[in-house]
Amino acid sequence: MIAIIDYRAGNLTSVKLAFEALEIEATITDSPEVILNADRVVFPGVGAAGAAMANLNRLGLVDVIRKVVQRGTPFLGICVGMQILFDHSDEDGGVDCLGLVPGNVQLFKPTDPYDKVPQMGWNAVAQNLPHPVFANIEAGSEFYFVHSYYPAPLEADCVLGTTDYADVTFSSAIVQGNLVATQFHPEKSGHVGLQLLKNFCAWNP
C-alpha cells in the first residue's frame, strides 16, 4: 500500500487519482502508524514551504518522515514535497526544512521579462543519470511545473534530472538512496508522468 502524506495541502486527490489510473492502491493519510507501515510513501506538494513545515510539525509528522527515509522505505517527494527535503528554503522569509538532502531552495530571479515567476507549464527534463524511475521515458521529455523556487543540492551526485528556466539550470529530479523527488508534478504530466509513478512503484532501492 502507498501512503500519500496528508499535511493539509492541496493536490492530494489528483495524486491518488493518478495511482488509481495505474490500478495501484494508495491512501491519503496523516496517521503516523499508517505512514510508517506503508510499502511506499509519497509526499506531494502544493503551496509554500513555511506552511508545509508548520503543518508537519503540528501533525507530528516530521520525525515520521525521517524514520520512513531512514528505514529504507521507497519515498517520493513532489514539488514542495521535494523542496522541504532540503536543509533550508528561502521562501517565507527563510524556513528550516527536514534536512534530509544537503542544500537550499532558492527563488528564481529572472533578468528576462519573458521569464515569468512562477514557472507554470511544460518544460523538458534532461536525465543526468540512468535510474529505474526514468525507465521507458525518453530523455528530454516534458513534464508539468508550477513553482517560484528551485532546489540547489550541495552534492551533484544526487542530481537525477535538470531543467533550464530563467537563466538557471536547476535540479528538477534528485535521488538519494531510497529517496527520489521531482520538482515537476508527475500526476499532471500525462502519460510520461504516469510512467514515472509506475516506475516508482516497481522500484526497489
Helices and strands as residue ranges (DSSP letters): E 2-5, H 12-21, E 26-29, H 32-37, E 40-43, H 49-59, H 62-71, E 75-78, H 80-83, E 86-89, G 91-93, E 95-96, E 101-107, E 119-124, E 126-127, G 132-134, E 142-147, E 149-153, G 156-158, E 159-165, E 168-176, E 179-182, G 186-188, H 190-202
